[in-house]
Amino acid sequence: MLTGVSPYHFSQLQFDGSNLYWVEEMPNEGGRNAVVCFDCYGQTAPITESPYNVRTRAHEYGGRSYVVHEDTVYFSNFADQRLYRQKRGEDPIPVTAPGPLRYADMVFDARHRRIIAVREDHRVSDIHAETTLVIIDPQGDEYGTPWVSGHDFYMHPHISEDGSRCAYLAWNHPQMPWDGTELWLADISSEGELINRRHITGSAADAILQPTFSPGGVLTFLSDRSGWWNLYQWVNDDAQAVFPAPYEFGMPPWVFGMTSYGYLNEDRILAVYTDGGIRHLAQIDVKSRSLTEWHLPYTYFDSPAVRDSGHAAFIGASWHSPVAIVNLCVARGTSEVIRPSQVAPMDTRDISVPVFQPFPAAESQQAFMAFYPPNNHRFTGPDHELPPLIVISHGGPTSTGTPLFSPAIQYWTTRGFAVADVDYGGSSGHGRAYRNRLRGQWGIVDVDDCTRAALYLADQGVVDPQRMVIRGGSAGGFTTLACLTFRDVFRAGASYYGVSDLAALARETHKFESRYLDSLIGPCPEREEIYRERSPLFHAERIHAPVIFFQGLDDKVVLPEKSQMMVEELRHNHVPVSYIAFPDEGHGFRNADNIERAIQAEWYFYSRILGFPLPEPIEPVAIDNLP
C-alpha cells in the first residue's frame, strides 16, 4: 500500500493566451522537470522532453525556471543552466552561452521583445555569486546585459501590461526575504532603459512579496507590516491595505516565482490565504474591501493563475485526494481537474484525516500541530496497546507542515503509527510574531516544541510514550538530531540530509542561506560558541537512541561528509546506527526508486528498534551496533 507510487509535483502555473502551462516533476524519470501545456482544445502534452530538465539552480532551491510568450517556451536546463527556447514539436535552441551562470524568475517584456531575468553569476565565487537583473535577447545572447545591480539579491521582476513600468524586490545580507525586502519601482523608457528608479516601500522589518500590476496599472504587493502578509496597493505614493485581516496571503519565498494571488479584473482579485493552518481560496472585491470564499471540494490551494475575468487555474488537493491542476470557471463557480497527479492508491476508508490543534509551549505560549491517528480498516491494534508516534519536524526552518493529502504521512498511519506534523515556533502560516519566535532560538524553540508535542499526546493517552520517534529533513533533520541529543524523549530518529554542524553550514553553504543563521542563532564567528553548543555533531556522546541517516551525495546545502561524521561518532559510541547514501540525489530526493527505498528502509529500521514484525518482506538495512 502506497509503495511504488510517486505523485507528480506541480508548480509554476502560467497562462499564455488560452493555453495553460506548468512544470511537472516526474519521479519515475529520476525527478526530471518538464513544461506541460493544457491547450485551448483540452489536450495535455509535454513541451520539453528528456533529456531536458526544466530547473534552475539559482538560490540552489530554484523556482520559476521558464516563461512562455506567443507559444514559445524559454526555460533553464538543469544540466548546463543555460536558457533555451522551444516551440511545441520542435527541438530546443540555446539562448545563452555555456558558463557558470544561472537564470531564474524570467518575465517577457513584450514591448521591447526581450526577457528580464534574475542572473546568478558564479564565475568568480559560489558563496559570493553576483546577482543582478539582466536583459536577455530571446534570439540569442551570451550572458545577458546587466539591467539592475548593487544589491545582494533580486526577485520577482514584474512589468506592467503597457510595458512602461517595472517593479522588483531587492534585499541584502543578512536579511532573508521573509525578514525584510525593498520594493523598487521604475519607469521604462521607449528605448528600454530604466529611469526614475526609486525604493518606494519595504524595510528590514517589512517583508514585501509578489509585486504585480493590476490590468489598469495599479502596483499591488504583499506586506507583513501589520504582522500578517496582507495585500496592498500603491496609490498616491502610499500603501493602502486591500483587505486587512489576521490571515497569511503569502508564504516565505524559498523559491523564485511563488504566487498566491492574481487579478480577475481591475476590481477583483483571486487569492489564496492561510488561516489556522488551512489554505483557502477567495475572491477579494477591491472597492468594497470584502472577501468571499470559494467553497470547492479542496482543503489545499496553491499557485493561482488567472487567464481572464472568467477563467483561472490553481493547484488543489483535499485530505482524500493528492494534488492536481484544477481549472476554475469563475462565472459558474465550478472547478474541474485537468491534470491529476495520481489515482489514489488506497481505500478512502484508510485515509487518516488530521486534527489541527494547539498545544502548550514554553513561557505560556502555544504551538501547533496536525495530529493524524493511525487508520487501516483491515487491521485493529491490540486493545491494551497505544499506537507508536512519529513526530515530523519540517524543514526550513522558516516553513510549515504538510496541510494536504500526503502519501508519505499516510504510509505511516496505514501501518499503525500516529503522526504529529508539528508547526513549531518559527513556522510560517501563523503571522510574523510566531515566525519570529525562532529568531536567535533555533535549536531551542523548535526542539522544545517538538518534544512538548510528543509529551502532550502521551499525556492525553493517545500514543505510547515508550514508542515515540522523530524524523525530519534538512533543517528538520537538525531538529531531529538536536531532539535526540539534548532531550531523552524519543526512542529513535531518522535524519534526511540533516544539519549537524551549524558553524559549518554557515561557512560552507550557498549564498542564499550563507547569512540565514545570523538571525536564527547569531553572527558567526562572533557567536561561534553558541553554534558549537547547539550542534549535535559536537555532543554526539549524548545520543543514546538509534538513528538512521539518509544523504544525497550531490547535496550542495548539507555536505555529505557532515552526515558521515555523525554516523562515525555514533558507531564509535556503540549506538545503533544506519546510513544510506544516494549518489544521484542532492538536497531533497527526486528519484522514485530512491524515495521508496528510503521510506521502506526507515520502516524496517523502526521495526527492529521498536520490536514489531513486518507484515511484508522488505529489503533489510544494515544496523551497526544493534544488539
ZASETOR-803904 format. One line per 4 residues: number of its first residue (from 1); for each residue y negated, x negated, z of C-alpha. Coordinates in steps of 0.001 Angstrom, whole numbers. Layout:
BEGIN
NUM	Y X Z | ... $
This chain:
BEGIN
1	0 0 0 | -3394 -1340 -1006 | -1934 -4597 -2248 | -2296 -5862 -5758 $
5	-5316 -3611 -6233 | -8717 -5260 -6534 | -11550 -2821 -7212 | -14135 -3819 -9767 $
9	-17508 -4670 -8306 | -20595 -3223 -9994 | -24193 -4430 -9871 | -27440 -4799 -11806 $
13	-27762 -1370 -13420 | -30453 -1071 -16095 | -31283 1219 -18994 | -32264 148 -22473 $
17	-33301 3343 -24195 | -30452 5809 -23665 | -27848 3101 -23060 | -26863 2154 -19526 $
21	-25807 -1432 -18768 | -24361 -3077 -15694 | -22484 -6192 -14567 | -18834 -5718 -13696 $
25	-16841 -8256 -11734 | -13183 -8365 -12730 | -10931 -9875 -10038 | -7913 -9677 -12328 $
29	-9722 -12068 -14692 | -10447 -14604 -11997 | -13623 -12824 -10885 | -15311 -13112 -14291 $
33	-18503 -11051 -14643 | -19111 -9069 -17818 | -22023 -6988 -19051 | -20735 -3490 -19794 $
37	-22503 -711 -21720 | -22215 3071 -21488 | -23882 4247 -24680 | -25521 7496 -25723 $
41	-22228 8661 -27300 | -20396 8463 -23991 | -18459 5309 -24887 | -17978 2474 -22403 $
45	-17291 -1052 -23622 | -17900 -4639 -22509 | -20609 -6555 -24353 | -19689 -10033 -23154 $
49	-16093 -11217 -23480 | -14101 -14066 -21990 | -14749 -16937 -21512 | -18387 -15966 -20916 $
53	-19102 -15215 -17257 | -22431 -13467 -16619 | -23503 -15058 -13372 | -26353 -17282 -12251 $
57	-26168 -19894 -9521 | -29858 -19659 -8649 | -30083 -19484 -4837 | -26283 -20084 -5063 $
61	-25781 -16355 -4412 | -27163 -15380 -7818 | -28071 -11790 -8584 | -29901 -10456 -11620 $
65	-28364 -12553 -14369 | -29219 -10615 -17536 | -31815 -8425 -19220 | -31489 -6076 -22187 $
69	-34103 -5357 -24841 | -33567 -3383 -28037 | -29764 -3632 -27756 | -29799 -7401 -27299 $
73	-28425 -8803 -24053 | -29878 -12043 -22682 | -27650 -13490 -19972 | -26939 -16524 -17829 $
77	-23474 -18020 -18341 | -21853 -19350 -15175 | -20085 -22372 -16646 | -23186 -24098 -18039 $
81	-26017 -21963 -16560 | -27642 -21668 -19988 | -29217 -18469 -21241 | -27566 -16765 -24222 $
85	-28421 -13769 -26367 | -25869 -11382 -27776 | -25682 -8128 -29682 | -22642 -5882 -29396 $
89	-19799 -7123 -31584 | -21439 -10497 -32255 | -20909 -13919 -30713 | -23326 -15207 -28057 $
93	-26048 -17594 -29246 | -27536 -20186 -26850 | -31200 -19689 -25998 | -31807 -22579 -23586 $
97	-30629 -26169 -23768 | -27899 -27758 -21641 | -29085 -29221 -18359 | -29073 -28761 -14575 $
101	-31339 -25711 -14623 | -30609 -22153 -13524 | -32268 -18909 -14588 | -32418 -15557 -12830 $
105	-34438 -12346 -12391 | -35207 -12074 -16108 | -37587 -9419 -17446 | -38534 -8881 -21076 $
109	-42249 -8921 -21948 | -42176 -6624 -24991 | -45871 -7032 -25741 | -45527 -10790 -26184 $
113	-41862 -10856 -27294 | -40694 -13220 -24568 | -38609 -13458 -21412 | -40110 -14095 -17980 $
117	-37607 -15610 -15540 | -37229 -17480 -12290 | -36135 -21023 -13093 | -34480 -23324 -10577 $
121	-34703 -26958 -11729 | -32047 -29301 -10308 | -32861 -32320 -12473 | -34280 -34296 -9540 $
125	-32586 -32795 -6493 | -30280 -29951 -5483 | -31560 -29286 -1985 | -35156 -29737 -3204 $
129	-34768 -27978 -6537 | -38090 -26910 -8051 | -38522 -23155 -8502 | -41023 -21711 -10962 $
133	-41663 -18660 -13084 | -41213 -19606 -16727 | -41762 -18167 -20186 | -38723 -18342 -22480 $
137	-38723 -17792 -26220 | -35723 -15459 -26800 | -35098 -17042 -30213 | -34534 -20449 -28663 $
141	-36267 -22576 -26062 | -35337 -25891 -24482 | -36021 -25151 -20811 | -38825 -22604 -20876 $
145	-42527 -23149 -20219 | -43793 -23038 -16610 | -45982 -19980 -16047 | -46422 -19918 -12253 $
149	-45715 -22728 -9805 | -46773 -24009 -6399 | -44567 -22013 -4015 | -41087 -22928 -2846 $
153	-39617 -19637 -4081 | -40298 -16796 -6516 | -38593 -13471 -7002 | -38836 -10113 -8739 $
157	-41432 -10583 -11505 | -42364 -7223 -12979 | -44612 -6376 -15924 | -46493 -3110 -16340 $
161	-45427 -853 -19202 | -48514 -1697 -21245 | -47913 -5441 -20735 | -51356 -6001 -19214 $
165	-50379 -6961 -15657 | -47683 -8875 -13817 | -46643 -8690 -10161 | -44269 -11056 -8400 $
169	-43188 -12269 -4972 | -43615 -15780 -3600 | -42882 -17497 -303 | -42471 -20929 1233 $
173	-40179 -22706 3660 | -39238 -21998 6403 | -39562 -18277 5615 | -36677 -16246 4268 $
177	-37688 -13332 2021 | -36799 -10799 4734 | -39108 -12616 7175 | -42248 -12554 5063 $
181	-43323 -12799 1426 | -46560 -12698 -552 | -47192 -10138 -3256 | -49217 -11566 -6145 $
185	-50875 -9594 -8915 | -52337 -10975 -12143 | -53714 -9749 -15430 | -52123 -10892 -18686 $
189	-54493 -11856 -21484 | -53895 -10895 -25096 | -52656 -14491 -25603 | -50133 -14047 -22803 $
193	-51847 -16156 -20171 | -52096 -15133 -16519 | -55696 -14523 -15443 | -57296 -13213 -12264 $
197	-54219 -14163 -10279 | -54535 -13132 -6642 | -52487 -12726 -3479 | -53035 -9089 -2540 $
201	-50784 -8469 468 | -47828 -9770 2435 | -47643 -12491 5071 | -45264 -14408 7304 $
205	-44860 -11199 9329 | -44732 -8731 6427 | -41764 -8860 4064 | -42776 -7360 720 $
209	-39886 -6458 -1586 | -39276 -4968 -5034 | -42725 -4741 -6661 | -42832 -2421 -9664 $
213	-45336 -382 -11612 | -45295 3386 -11961 | -45363 4820 -15511 | -49124 5124 -15088 $
217	-49536 1566 -13833 | -49745 2013 -10041 | -48305 -1037 -8302 | -45594 24 -5846 $
221	-43582 -2042 -3378 | -41667 -2071 -114 | -43194 -3423 3079 | -41884 -3565 6643 $
225	-45336 -3817 8258 | -44550 -609 10182 | -41267 -2036 11448 | -39319 -335 8635 $
229	-39074 -1086 4927 | -41085 1817 3520 | -42640 2473 117 | -46305 1693 -511 $
233	-48699 1992 -3432 | -51598 -382 -4046 | -54582 1909 -4506 | -58248 888 -4300 $
237	-57276 -2568 -3013 | -55334 -1073 -134 | -51663 -454 682 | -51027 3262 1110 $
241	-47725 4495 2533 | -45883 6883 220 | -43545 8339 2840 | -43811 6691 6272 $
245	-40579 7119 8224 | -38205 5167 10507 | -35865 4587 7551 | -34959 1432 5675 $
249	-35697 1806 1954 | -34864 -1861 1404 | -32269 -4432 2362 | -32530 -8225 2725 $
253	-32648 -9740 -795 | -29750 -12138 -584 | -29502 -11944 -4370 | -32033 -11527 -7151 $
257	-32776 -8119 -8604 | -31848 -5819 -5736 | -33333 -2360 -6333 | -33464 727 -4158 $
261	-35919 2965 -5999 | -37301 3910 -9399 | -39903 6267 -10830 | -38682 9529 -12370 $
265	-42268 10233 -13438 | -45719 9442 -12121 | -45329 11739 -9121 | -41615 11466 -8258 $
269	-39538 8547 -7025 | -35757 8350 -6780 | -34907 6233 -3737 | -32024 5065 -1565 $
273	-32594 4709 2151 | -30547 3898 5248 | -30655 5943 8438 | -28251 5426 11307 $
277	-26017 3145 9260 | -25573 5721 6468 | -27044 5494 2947 | -28854 8491 1453 $
281	-30267 9315 -1986 | -33528 11212 -2091 | -36448 12254 -4235 | -39917 11491 -2931 $
285	-42918 13531 -4023 | -45817 11097 -4099 | -48559 13749 -3975 | -47170 15766 -1073 $
289	-45697 12725 717 | -42436 14626 1157 | -38769 13668 829 | -35917 15803 -454 $
293	-32380 14512 -48 | -29835 14858 -2845 | -26677 16477 -1475 | -23991 14834 -3575 $
297	-20335 14066 -2794 | -21130 10500 -1740 | -21884 8755 1511 | -22988 5468 -53 $
301	-25665 4872 -2692 | -26959 1676 -4263 | -28949 285 -7195 | -30548 3440 -8652 $
305	-31698 3055 -12264 | -33937 5608 -13960 | -33838 6401 -17672 | -36439 9170 -17710 $
309	-37545 12140 -15634 | -34256 13928 -16217 | -31639 11191 -16042 | -30701 8350 -13716 $
313	-27653 6410 -12576 | -26537 4779 -9365 | -23585 3114 -7681 | -21917 5651 -5419 $
317	-18968 5853 -3068 | -17640 8005 -260 | -15303 7449 2639 | -12475 8712 453 $
321	-13253 7014 -2833 | -14307 3487 -3840 | -17490 2571 -5658 | -18188 3972 -9104 $
325	-21004 4131 -11635 | -22423 7638 -11397 | -24663 9467 -13846 | -27248 11805 -12279 $
329	-28672 14808 -14087 | -31936 15289 -12242 | -32763 18714 -13669 | -29427 20262 -12674 $
333	-28896 18222 -9532 | -25388 17264 -10635 | -23540 13976 -10881 | -20660 12631 -12948 $
337	-18603 9467 -12587 | -18815 7435 -15772 | -17025 4291 -14587 | -14610 4376 -11642 $
341	-13692 1070 -10075 | -10093 2054 -9448 | -7803 5013 -8892 | -7494 5416 -5119 $
345	-4229 3623 -4348 | -3470 5567 -1184 | -2792 9045 38 | -6048 10608 1219 $
349	-4204 11605 4395 | -4040 7911 5260 | -7732 7136 4920 | -9417 6214 8165 $
353	-12928 7685 8345 | -15152 5764 10777 | -17235 6977 13652 | -20662 5338 13843 $
357	-21515 4721 17438 | -23868 2682 19567 | -22544 642 22449 | -24230 -1166 25345 $
361	-25626 -4606 24523 | -27220 -7200 26792 | -30547 -6606 28540 | -30181 -2806 28498 $
365	-30268 -2698 24713 | -27779 -1146 22325 | -25917 -2400 19298 | -23980 -506 16634 $
369	-20539 -408 15106 | -18379 1649 12803 | -15061 2333 14515 | -12036 3035 12313 $
373	-8953 4373 14129 | -5526 3489 12747 | -4224 6133 10358 | -981 6492 8435 $
377	568 9919 8118 | 4071 8481 7753 | 4019 6492 10979 | 3003 7096 14579 $
381	2647 4364 17149 | 4681 4458 20369 | 3293 6891 22930 | 2946 4181 25559 $
385	1037 1758 23329 | -2587 1483 22362 | -3318 10 18922 | -4391 -3577 18382 $
389	-8035 -4093 17392 | -9652 -6145 14635 | -13353 -6833 15141 | -15192 -7644 11913 $
393	-18230 -9888 12142 | -20173 -9517 8903 | -21758 -12396 7021 | -25401 -13166 6524 $
397	-26046 -13067 9409 | -29046 -11020 8187 | -26832 -8419 6598 | -24819 -5375 7616 $
401	-21315 -3966 7802 | -19458 -2079 5096 | -20713 1554 5063 | -18305 2784 2375 $
405	-14630 3052 1458 | -13295 -473 1828 | -9740 -1318 706 | -9917 -4380 2969 $
409	-10537 -2211 6042 | -8056 478 5011 | -5455 -2270 4585 | -5567 -2810 8347 $
413	-5884 791 9518 | -2841 1867 7492 | -877 -908 9225 | -1603 252 12748 $
417	-4807 -1640 13563 | -8026 -113 14767 | -11090 -1783 13219 | -14589 -2236 14619 $
421	-17134 -3226 11957 | -19978 -4492 14123 | -23681 -4446 13281 | -24651 -6951 15960 $
425	-28259 -7600 16892 | -29920 -9219 13874 | -28177 -6955 11366 | -30134 -5136 8689 $
429	-30479 -1393 8227 | -31908 -735 11686 | -35527 -1849 11357 | -37369 -5140 11768 $
433	-37253 -5253 15579 | -33443 -5037 15531 | -33300 -7647 12769 | -35485 -9957 14856 $
437	-33109 -9835 17818 | -31304 -12799 16265 | -34402 -14991 15978 | -33587 -18130 17956 $
441	-30406 -16440 19192 | -27753 -16967 16506 | -24569 -17858 18317 | -25745 -15917 21375 $
445	-26597 -12307 20494 | -24008 -11927 17724 | -21276 -13434 19892 | -22253 -11254 22825 $
449	-22378 -8057 20750 | -19032 -8622 19003 | -17410 -9361 22358 | -19029 -6366 24015 $
453	-17914 -4075 21169 | -14295 -5067 21789 | -14561 -4716 25557 | -16323 -1364 25200 $
457	-13479 25 23092 | -10924 -1354 25537 | -12789 273 28446 | -12781 3565 26521 $
461	-8998 3349 26398 | -8722 3451 22598 | -7449 -100 21910 | -5113 -2572 23585 $
465	-7201 -5212 25415 | -4334 -7695 25126 | -4183 -7456 21328 | -7749 -7848 20117 $
469	-8529 -10256 17261 | -11695 -11120 15340 | -12303 -12029 11711 | -15339 -12892 9578 $
473	-16568 -14809 6567 | -19402 -17336 6176 | -21910 -16559 8944 | -19357 -14030 10190 $
477	-16856 -16864 10265 | -19252 -18767 12513 | -19497 -15800 14875 | -15705 -15527 14824 $
481	-15261 -19200 15736 | -18036 -19010 18342 | -16395 -15980 19984 | -13118 -17873 20172 $
485	-14889 -20969 21524 | -17274 -19525 24081 | -15523 -16302 25135 | -11981 -15567 26299 $
489	-11504 -12064 24896 | -9715 -12342 21551 | -6043 -13254 21104 | -6548 -14702 17615 $
493	-9077 -15120 14833 | -9448 -15503 11077 | -12254 -17625 9663 | -13076 -17219 5989 $
497	-15208 -20208 4921 | -16876 -20030 8333 | -19650 -22289 9586 | -18516 -24611 12370 $
501	-21224 -27322 12378 | -24705 -25794 12438 | -26645 -29034 12043 | -24539 -29996 9024 $
505	-25273 -26595 7487 | -28996 -27207 7955 | -28763 -30701 6453 | -26336 -30138 3599 $
509	-26681 -26581 2357 | -28572 -25444 -738 | -32336 -24969 -988 | -32481 -21207 -413 $
513	-30900 -21465 3048 | -31929 -25019 3920 | -34558 -23778 6420 | -32889 -20480 7349 $
517	-31745 -21841 10688 | -35323 -22657 11714 | -35718 -19010 12651 | -32145 -18377 13785 $
521	-31896 -21426 16075 | -34951 -23682 15797 | -36213 -26540 13641 | -33747 -29350 13000 $
525	-33590 -32196 14013 | -36144 -31313 16726 | -33718 -28835 18331 | -30510 -30586 17358 $
529	-29164 -30407 20899 | -29117 -26607 20605 | -27384 -26855 17224 | -24685 -29007 18793 $
533	-24476 -26790 21871 | -23682 -23715 19727 | -21425 -25375 17140 | -17708 -24614 17566 $
537	-16748 -27943 15991 | -18119 -29888 18987 | -16434 -27642 21544 | -13105 -27084 19838 $
541	-11261 -28064 23018 | -12388 -24711 24438 | -10478 -22758 21768 | -7089 -21628 23034 $
545	-6475 -18643 20751 | -4659 -19237 17429 | -6864 -19379 14302 | -6171 -19098 10584 $
549	-8701 -20675 8191 | -9338 -19745 4558 | -11515 -22013 2427 | -12609 -22327 -1186 $
553	-12654 -25955 -2261 | -15587 -25323 -4638 | -17761 -23987 -1821 | -21319 -25354 -2000 $
557	-22577 -23406 1036 | -19948 -24246 3668 | -18425 -27544 2646 | -14597 -27642 2783 $
561	-14441 -30765 4930 | -16020 -28874 7846 | -13225 -26310 7901 | -10706 -29122 7570 $
565	-12262 -30892 10575 | -11896 -27722 12656 | -8258 -27436 11646 | -7571 -31046 12630 $
569	-9258 -30533 16005 | -7038 -27531 16767 | -3937 -29359 15596 | -4833 -32242 17899 $
573	-5383 -29813 20785 | -1969 -28172 20183 | -3496 -24789 19332 | -1554 -22712 16763 $
577	-3475 -23028 13509 | -3062 -22302 9791 | -5115 -23488 6839 | -5062 -22040 3327 $
581	-7294 -23539 648 | -8016 -22179 -2822 | -9105 -24894 -5292 | -10734 -22453 -7729 $
585	-12813 -20491 -5208 | -16334 -21009 -3961 | -18245 -19256 -1191 | -16533 -15878 -1339 $
589	-13244 -15213 -3083 | -13219 -13566 -6523 | -9716 -14048 -7915 | -7462 -11024 -7280 $
593	-4382 -13125 -6587 | -6262 -15232 -4041 | -7740 -12170 -2341 | -4290 -10629 -1997 $
597	-2721 -13878 -827 | -5391 -14309 1855 | -5112 -10843 3395 | -1312 -10920 3369 $
601	-1339 -14367 4970 | -3686 -13067 7646 | -1352 -10131 8341 | 1633 -12473 8568 $
605	-337 -14695 10955 | -1165 -11779 13272 | 2462 -10611 13239 | 3583 -13980 14560 $
609	825 -14263 17136 | 850 -10664 18402 | 4612 -10327 18087 | 5228 -7348 15846 $
613	7728 -7033 12982 | 6569 -6713 9388 | 7794 -3631 7527 | 7907 -5505 4234 $
617	8609 -9099 3205 | 5547 -11362 2917 | 5371 -14992 1906 | 5346 -16958 5173 $
621	2401 -19035 6303 | 2843 -22420 7946 | 1518 -22240 11511 | 1186 -25589 13223 $
625	1820 -25784 16979 | 3425 -22337 17150 | 5966 -22361 19992 $
